[in-house]
Amino acid sequence: MIAIFALTILVPQQAKAEDSLNVMADAAILVDADTGKILYEKNAEAALGIASMSKMMAEYLMFEAIEEGRITWDQKYTVTDYTYKISQDRTLSNVPLRVGESYTIEELYQAMAIYSANAATIGIAETIAGSESEFVRLMNEKAAEFGLKDTKFVNSTGLNNADLMGMHPEGTGDKDENVMPARSVAKLAKILLDKYPEVLETTSVPKAVFREGTEDATNMPNWNFMLPGLVYEYEGVDGLKTGTTNFAGHCFTGTATRGDQRLIAVVMKAVDNKGVGSYEARFDAARTLFDFGFSQFTTEEIVPAGYQFKGNETLPITKGKEDEVNIEVQEPISMMIRTNDKDSYKPELVIDESLLKDGKLEAAVKKDQVVGTVKISKEGGEDYGYLDEKASAVNVVAAEKVERANWFSLSMQAVGSFFVSMWGGATDFVKSIF
């Protein structure tokens, strides 16, 4: 009776806790940065405007180009008419660039990552690809490679194309916009943090000065007001990218740590309780997500390494010295979950049927040979899965090796199978007579 009573009060409370988040944004998602486990989402598959969150892809391509030696930090970029004109529009986020003047990639990157400087971003794009149009092609190509669904880049910055003074990339129009679903934004953020975590060294800088000591010295406050010391500071925040345009509204991809846990939160077109978008609204929405994640979730081991599935501890073997092989989970499976939900998650065995012939695995079988994967299902309640289900898969493997039988043993097995099949045919014939 006590157990039944506990269930009646715990289940509704958990559902209510999630519903009461009341994230005031057109779309939102909260993700465990380590595993890609989705902890919460709202309208996360709708393709919406992303504004300057686009610059996360520009950052990835820049780090990749540096890693591959195609550009260097101290490489000089000479300002073009395009970047000059854009940089002079101070209604946009910009640092002033001078015609004929040269700037290092490192200077432009800091302006892009800290101050979301748009002309500086275009300068990086032109350096890497020769033109912004070609860079946009690379952005879309990389998005496809990453599996970012329903993603479209039409420029490198995330600005409305109409703000580019008629100089927007080839093949795009004045009304075209960069769009992505919240899931894809979060996936891009995770990929960037996984591959190039050094981006946080810059995105965590609360303010800097562009060209300090020159007549072009420009203060660059970080638009991420959740950084420590800023107006909406939140413990552990060190990135990642804001975005604001009329089309996209007020957006934010934030990341924060507590202990050994890192979360990624994405909010798109955030508004206040009066339906008005603002900087405060997007950071309030992100705060709600972070509070929910850090207070309600812990990382728990769901399946230990070496786990065997009851009733499926072995796989049958053909042409081997043994008739079967033990199978087990190769690595432990840990997930960020609500502590009270731990017993709701159950492992399911998924055998790779393409490896079997007539239901058997053919010898020789190597130790740790992959024979399938583990699927984790939740009994009761909603589970949002992962940003990338394939990447989260854990292998089921052979626990030991099984050598192939020698030719004599195989011959005896074949003879035995022949007589078994003959006997089975004969008994079936006799049964059919009577």
MISEGU-182933 format. One record per residue (C-alpha): residue in one letter; x, y, z; residue number from 1. Coordinates in Angstrom, 3 decimals. Example, Ala and Ser with C-alpha at 12.3 -4.5 7.8 and 13.67 -1.06 7.14 Angstrom:
<atoms>
 resn        u        v        w resi
    A   12.300   -4.500    7.800    1
    S   13.670   -1.060    7.140    2
</atoms>
This chain:
<atoms>
 resn        u        v        w resi
    M    0.000    0.000    0.000    1
    I    2.854    2.363    0.834    2
    A    4.492    1.639   -2.537    3
    I    1.238    2.285   -4.406    4
    F    0.704    5.526   -2.497    5
    A    4.257    6.639   -3.286    6
    L    3.706    6.028   -6.981    7
    T    0.481    8.024   -7.010    8
    I    2.208   11.083   -5.616    9
    L    5.637   10.769   -7.276   10
    V    4.570   10.273  -10.887   11
    P    2.239   13.303  -11.041   12
    Q    4.836   15.445   -9.279   13
    Q    7.499   14.572  -11.849   14
    A    5.188   15.300  -14.761   15
    K    4.118   18.539  -13.134   16
    A    7.723   19.598  -12.515   17
    E    8.469   19.356  -16.219   18
    D    5.243   21.015  -17.311   19
    S    5.753   23.859  -14.854   20
    L    9.054   24.848  -16.476   21
    N    7.021   27.212  -18.612   22
    V    9.967   28.045  -20.860   23
    M    8.775   31.175  -22.632   24
    A   10.297   30.644  -26.054   25
    D    9.124   29.339  -29.420   26
    A   11.545   26.443  -29.036   27
    A   13.950   25.153  -26.403   28
    I   16.117   22.165  -25.574   29
    L   18.352   21.077  -22.685   30
    V   21.115   18.523  -23.256   31
    D   23.804   16.719  -21.296   32
    A   26.931   17.908  -23.105   33
    D   28.851   14.709  -22.371   34
    T   26.461   12.137  -23.839   35
    G   24.016   14.198  -25.878   36
    K   21.142   12.940  -23.698   37
    I   18.158   15.250  -24.096   38
    L   16.725   16.250  -20.725   39
    Y   13.960   18.558  -21.960   40
    E   12.675   19.884  -25.236   41
    K    9.916   22.095  -26.552   42
    N    9.114   22.378  -30.248   43
    A   12.718   21.340  -30.828   44
    E   12.271   20.054  -34.390   45
    A   10.808   23.257  -35.865   46
    A   13.176   25.111  -38.205   47
    L   13.423   28.686  -36.868   48
    G   15.709   31.662  -37.323   49
    I   19.041   31.356  -35.514   50
    A   20.619   34.786  -36.067   51
    S   24.222   34.950  -34.774   52
    M   24.119   31.448  -33.344   53
    S   25.155   30.738  -36.962   54
    K   28.644   31.846  -35.946   55
    M   29.147   28.527  -34.108   56
    M   29.489   26.913  -37.534   57
    A   31.850   29.685  -38.646   58
    E   33.926   29.023  -35.526   59
    Y   34.039   25.291  -36.232   60
    L   35.197   25.826  -39.821   61
    M   37.810   28.336  -38.657   62
    F   39.256   25.957  -36.038   63
    E   39.237   23.162  -38.609   64
    A   41.093   25.324  -41.157   65
    I   43.712   26.207  -38.540   66
    E   44.081   22.569  -37.496   67
    E   44.590   21.533  -41.118   68
    G   47.113   24.314  -41.728   69
    R   45.029   26.151  -44.333   70
    I   45.128   29.356  -42.284   71
    T   47.047   30.529  -39.188   72
    W   46.218   32.696  -36.189   73
    D   48.674   35.406  -37.241   74
    Q   47.615   35.345  -40.903   75
    K   46.647   38.796  -42.178   76
    Y   43.284   39.624  -43.723   77
    T   43.038   42.702  -45.929   78
    V   39.686   44.481  -45.733   79
    T   37.461   44.425  -48.844   80
    D   34.811   46.961  -49.817   81
    Y   32.190   44.501  -48.589   82
    T   33.592   44.028  -45.090   83
    Y   34.385   47.752  -44.825   84
    K   30.812   48.793  -45.601   85
    I   29.285   46.231  -43.255   86
    S   31.684   47.181  -40.449   87
    Q   30.626   50.814  -40.606   88
    D   27.018   49.958  -39.773   89
    R   27.071   50.323  -35.999   90
    T   23.372   49.445  -35.723   91
    L   24.755   45.936  -36.233   92
    S   27.287   44.378  -33.886   93
    N   30.593   45.413  -35.428   94
    V   34.125   46.618  -34.877   95
    P   35.406   49.208  -37.384   96
    L   37.521   47.808  -40.205   97
    R   39.527   50.149  -42.455   98
    V   39.920   49.818  -46.234   99
    G   43.401   48.588  -47.044  100
    E   44.125   47.783  -43.398  101
    S   45.174   44.283  -42.351  102
    Y   43.947   42.346  -39.332  103
    T   45.024   38.980  -37.976  104
    I   42.667   36.023  -37.908  105
    E   43.062   35.981  -34.127  106
    E   41.838   39.609  -33.888  107
    L   38.846   38.861  -36.097  108
    Y   38.044   35.663  -34.173  109
    Q   38.041   37.431  -30.812  110
    A   35.723   40.105  -32.216  111
    M   33.421   37.387  -33.585  112
    A   33.357   35.152  -30.495  113
    I   33.128   37.871  -27.846  114
    Y   31.278   40.739  -29.552  115
    S   29.567   38.826  -32.387  116
    A   31.197   41.224  -34.853  117
    N   29.640   40.596  -38.250  118
    A   32.165   42.108  -40.647  119
    A   34.938   40.314  -38.744  120
    T   33.067   37.047  -39.349  121
    I   32.810   37.770  -43.069  122
    G   36.541   38.510  -43.092  123
    I   37.273   35.077  -41.638  124
    A   34.910   33.509  -44.183  125
    E   36.662   35.256  -47.080  126
    T   40.079   34.190  -45.776  127
    I   39.103   30.525  -45.534  128
    A   37.030   30.142  -48.688  129
    G   37.902   33.118  -50.912  130
    S   34.365   34.504  -50.725  131
    E   31.423   34.445  -48.363  132
    S   29.389   32.610  -51.020  133
    E   31.875   29.733  -51.063  134
    F   32.069   29.754  -47.272  135
    V   28.276   29.399  -47.062  136
    R   28.556   26.367  -49.322  137
    L   31.081   24.906  -46.868  138
    M   28.732   25.665  -43.961  139
    N   25.868   23.795  -45.584  140
    E   28.156   20.940  -46.609  141
    K   29.384   20.571  -43.019  142
    A   25.812   20.745  -41.717  143
    A   24.910   17.810  -43.955  144
    E   28.003   15.918  -42.784  145
    F   26.979   16.471  -39.151  146
    G   23.408   15.373  -39.822  147
    L   21.929   18.728  -38.808  148
    K   18.348   18.257  -39.961  149
    D   16.360   21.070  -41.614  150
    T   19.352   23.420  -41.525  151
    K   19.967   26.152  -44.090  152
    F   22.738   28.746  -44.109  153
    V   22.451   31.671  -46.512  154
    N   25.233   33.810  -45.007  155
    S   28.117   33.423  -42.570  156
    T   26.868   35.780  -39.851  157
    G   23.198   35.077  -39.218  158
    L   22.203   38.618  -40.139  159
    N   19.070   39.171  -42.154  160
    N   20.235   39.052  -45.767  161
    A   18.433   42.373  -46.203  162
    D   21.032   43.956  -43.875  163
    L   23.903   43.045  -46.201  164
    M   23.371   46.099  -48.452  165
    G   22.674   44.040  -51.552  166
    M   25.984   42.194  -51.197  167
    H   24.518   38.953  -49.881  168
    P   26.064   35.657  -51.041  169
    E   25.354   34.444  -54.560  170
    G   22.296   32.279  -54.958  171
    T   20.513   33.855  -51.999  172
    G   17.913   36.598  -51.835  173
    D   17.104   39.593  -49.643  174
    K   14.446   37.653  -47.762  175
    D   16.496   34.512  -47.127  176
    E   17.474   33.671  -43.533  177
    N   19.621   31.139  -41.687  178
    V   17.360   28.546  -40.050  179
    M   17.805   25.492  -37.829  180
    P   15.707   23.512  -35.338  181
    A   16.737   23.706  -31.665  182
    R   17.864   20.055  -31.798  183
    S   20.284   20.813  -34.618  184
    V   21.562   23.939  -32.840  185
    A   22.276   21.885  -29.717  186
    K   23.953   19.183  -31.799  187
    L   26.197   21.771  -33.492  188
    A   27.105   23.217  -30.080  189
    K   28.014   19.760  -28.755  190
    I   30.127   18.964  -31.822  191
    L   31.965   22.292  -31.469  192
    L   32.625   21.741  -27.748  193
    D   33.712   18.125  -28.280  194
    K   36.119   18.898  -31.099  195
    Y   37.372   22.366  -30.146  196
    P   36.769   22.966  -26.407  197
    E   39.295   25.800  -26.553  198
    V   36.494   27.957  -27.967  199
    L   35.412   28.422  -24.329  200
    E   38.648   30.243  -23.549  201
    T   37.308   33.096  -25.682  202
    T   33.543   32.836  -25.252  203
    S   34.038   33.078  -21.470  204
    V   35.743   36.490  -21.708  205
    P   33.243   39.043  -20.324  206
    K   34.762   42.029  -22.132  207
    A   37.748   42.943  -24.282  208
    V   39.076   45.836  -26.342  209
    F   39.540   45.602  -30.097  210
    R   42.785   47.228  -31.271  211
    E   43.553   48.649  -27.852  212
    G   45.864   51.651  -27.979  213
    T   44.807   52.751  -31.483  214
    E   42.266   55.302  -32.676  215
    D   40.031   52.349  -33.628  216
    A   40.021   50.951  -30.078  217
    T   36.536   49.514  -29.509  218
    N   35.082   48.127  -26.314  219
    M   33.715   44.627  -26.848  220
    P   31.331   43.597  -24.065  221
    N   30.272   39.980  -24.366  222
    W   26.592   39.696  -25.339  223
    N   26.321   36.648  -23.099  224
    F   25.160   38.462  -19.977  225
    M   25.063   35.177  -18.004  226
    L   28.842   35.147  -17.675  227
    P   30.213   35.648  -14.143  228
    G   30.242   39.326  -13.189  229
    L   27.640   40.359  -15.772  230
    V   24.062   41.441  -15.158  231
    Y   22.370   38.028  -15.489  232
    E   25.317   35.961  -14.266  233
    Y   24.804   32.261  -13.642  234
    E   27.263   29.994  -11.885  235
    G   29.344   27.944  -14.295  236
    V   28.354   29.662  -17.553  237
    D   31.300   29.976  -19.969  238
    G   29.659   30.169  -23.410  239
    L   28.467   29.901  -26.008  240
    K   26.601   32.171  -28.498  241
    T   23.779   34.672  -28.514  242
    G   21.703   35.718  -31.519  243
    T   19.242   38.523  -32.159  244
    T   17.467   39.683  -35.311  245
    N   13.923   40.778  -36.095  246
    F   13.336   37.477  -37.848  247
    A   14.888   35.151  -35.239  248
    G   13.993   37.127  -32.143  249
    H   16.130   36.718  -29.023  250
    C   18.055   33.431  -29.104  251
    F   20.779   31.888  -26.996  252
    T   22.918   28.770  -26.924  253
    G   24.346   28.605  -23.437  254
    T   26.584   26.112  -21.689  255
    A   27.353   25.796  -18.000  256
    T   29.084   23.405  -15.603  257
    R   28.446   22.233  -12.049  258
    G   31.024   19.813  -10.740  259
    D   31.694   17.323  -13.525  260
    Q   28.390   17.972  -15.306  261
    R   28.093   20.254  -18.333  262
    L   24.761   21.218  -19.855  263
    I   23.857   22.858  -23.163  264
    A   20.686   24.952  -23.291  265
    V   19.146   26.429  -26.433  266
    V   16.276   28.932  -26.432  267
    M   14.824   30.425  -29.607  268
    K   12.620   33.509  -29.883  269
    A   12.345   33.971  -26.125  270
    V    9.744   36.384  -24.715  271
    D    8.665   37.677  -21.315  272
    N    5.254   37.151  -19.699  273
    K    3.874   39.952  -21.860  274
    G    5.037   38.245  -25.047  275
    V    7.847   40.738  -25.653  276
    G   11.279   39.540  -26.689  277
    S   14.322   40.854  -24.828  278
    Y   17.824   39.996  -23.676  279
    E   16.453   39.346  -20.189  280
    A   13.786   36.994  -21.569  281
    R   16.326   34.745  -23.303  282
    F   18.564   34.553  -20.244  283
    D   15.584   33.912  -17.951  284
    A   14.571   31.021  -20.215  285
    A   18.114   29.630  -20.172  286
    R   18.267   30.011  -16.393  287
    T   15.041   28.007  -16.078  288
    L   16.559   25.199  -18.138  289
    F   19.863   25.183  -16.252  290
    D   18.122   25.194  -12.868  291
    F   15.952   22.280  -13.974  292
    G   18.906   20.260  -15.251  293
    F   21.270   20.792  -12.359  294
    S   18.642   20.336   -9.627  295
    Q   16.658   17.406  -11.029  296
    F   19.226   15.238  -12.815  297
    T   22.261   13.216  -11.823  298
    T   24.497   10.880  -13.790  299
    E   23.689    7.275  -12.932  300
    E   25.092    3.965  -14.176  301
    I   22.191    2.130  -15.801  302
    V   24.074   -0.922  -17.086  303
    P   27.478   -2.144  -15.836  304
    A   30.214   -3.424  -18.127  305
    G   29.951   -7.188  -18.570  306
    Y   26.179   -7.185  -18.100  307
    Q   24.424  -10.243  -19.569  308
    F   20.809  -10.349  -20.667  309
    K   18.729  -12.888  -18.758  310
    G   17.690  -15.668  -21.134  311
    N   20.074  -14.358  -23.809  312
    E   23.433  -14.977  -22.166  313
    T   24.781  -16.806  -25.239  314
    L   24.613  -16.932  -29.016  315
    P   24.639  -20.263  -30.889  316
    I   27.742  -20.963  -32.981  317
    T   28.112  -22.842  -36.243  318
    K   31.370  -24.413  -37.486  319
    G   33.042  -23.771  -34.140  320
    K   34.807  -25.851  -31.505  321
    E   32.048  -24.718  -29.159  322
    D   28.310  -24.692  -29.773  323
    E   27.764  -21.256  -28.251  324
    V   29.517  -18.134  -27.041  325
    N   28.798  -15.911  -24.054  326
    I   27.834  -12.346  -24.943  327
    E   27.959   -9.251  -22.729  328
    V   27.742   -5.463  -22.715  329
    Q   31.162   -4.087  -23.590  330
    E   31.135   -0.786  -21.663  331
    P   29.100    0.612  -18.775  332
    I   26.139    2.795  -19.721  333
    S   25.689    5.970  -17.690  334
    M   23.022    8.604  -18.284  335
    M   21.834   11.850  -16.794  336
    I   18.431   10.958  -15.407  337
    R   16.124   11.938  -12.602  338
    T   17.285    9.974   -9.593  339
    N   13.808    8.582   -8.926  340
    D   13.632    7.253  -12.499  341
    K   16.686    4.972  -12.330  342
    D   14.677    1.763  -12.016  343
    S   12.453    2.799  -14.939  344
    Y   15.259    2.361  -17.469  345
    K   15.690   -1.143  -18.849  346
    P   18.356   -2.478  -21.251  347
    E   17.193   -4.356  -24.350  348
    L   19.393   -6.585  -26.505  349
    V   19.505   -5.770  -30.217  350
    I   21.378   -8.503  -32.128  351
    D   22.839   -7.608  -35.529  352
    E   20.912  -10.154  -37.599  353
    S   23.142   -9.533  -40.633  354
    L   25.933  -11.377  -38.775  355
    L   23.858  -14.531  -38.325  356
    K   23.094  -17.401  -40.665  357
    D   20.075  -19.491  -39.733  358
    G   20.182  -17.818  -36.337  359
    K   23.800  -18.764  -35.645  360
    L   27.118  -16.915  -35.601  361
    E   29.771  -18.531  -37.767  362
    A   33.150  -19.324  -36.217  363
    A   35.860  -18.264  -35.795  364
    V   34.640  -15.668  -33.295  365
    K   37.088  -13.206  -31.778  366
    K   36.907  -11.992  -28.185  367
    D   35.134   -8.597  -28.102  368
    Q   33.700   -9.172  -31.576  369
    V   30.616   -6.956  -31.855  370
    V   27.382   -8.920  -32.204  371
    G   24.816   -6.216  -31.417  372
    T   23.980   -3.149  -29.357  373
    V   22.044   -2.150  -26.267  374
    K   18.843   -0.144  -26.456  375
    I   17.718    1.616  -23.288  376
    S   13.968    2.023  -22.908  377
    K   12.020    3.821  -20.211  378
    E    8.985    2.253  -18.600  379
    G    6.394    4.968  -18.070  380
    G    6.860    8.676  -18.632  381
    E    8.517   10.392  -21.557  382
    D   12.110    9.975  -22.603  383
    Y   13.545   12.342  -25.219  384
    G   16.430   10.146  -26.322  385
    Y   19.741   11.501  -27.603  386
    L   20.879   14.125  -30.094  387
    D   22.537   11.269  -31.981  388
    E   21.151    7.815  -31.222  389
    K   23.910    6.086  -33.213  390
    A   26.678    7.841  -31.319  391
    S   25.110    6.837  -28.012  392
    A   24.914    3.123  -28.878  393
    V   26.904    0.707  -26.692  394
    N   28.106   -2.573  -28.178  395
    V   27.279   -6.107  -27.117  396
    V   30.301   -8.345  -27.730  397
    A   31.512  -11.936  -27.538  398
    A   32.939  -12.519  -24.052  399
    E   35.536  -15.014  -25.311  400
    K   36.938  -16.357  -28.547  401
    V   35.601  -19.475  -30.244  402
    E   37.981  -21.143  -32.689  403
    R   36.795  -22.639  -35.940  404
    A   36.567  -26.416  -35.873  405
    N   39.109  -28.382  -37.984  406
    W   38.134  -30.073  -41.230  407
    F   37.527  -33.449  -39.582  408
    S   35.179  -32.005  -36.968  409
    L   33.373  -30.006  -39.628  410
    S   33.001  -33.184  -41.710  411
    M   31.542  -35.049  -38.738  412
    Q   29.178  -32.145  -38.078  413
    A   28.071  -32.248  -41.698  414
    V   27.515  -36.026  -41.587  415
    G   25.609  -35.674  -38.341  416
    S   23.448  -32.946  -39.799  417
    F   22.806  -35.109  -42.881  418
    F   21.555  -38.076  -40.854  419
    V   19.527  -35.844  -38.562  420
    S   17.810  -34.317  -41.562  421
    M   17.265  -37.796  -43.105  422
    W   15.768  -39.115  -39.876  423
    G   13.567  -36.075  -39.592  424
    G   12.385  -36.592  -43.195  425
    A   11.710  -40.263  -42.591  426
    T    9.696  -39.691  -39.441  427
    D    7.703  -36.990  -41.169  428
    F    6.949  -39.451  -44.021  429
    V    5.798  -42.162  -41.606  430
    K    3.622  -39.686  -39.732  431
    S    2.010  -38.623  -42.993  432
    I    1.020  -42.280  -43.739  433
    F   -0.735  -42.689  -40.419  434
</atoms>
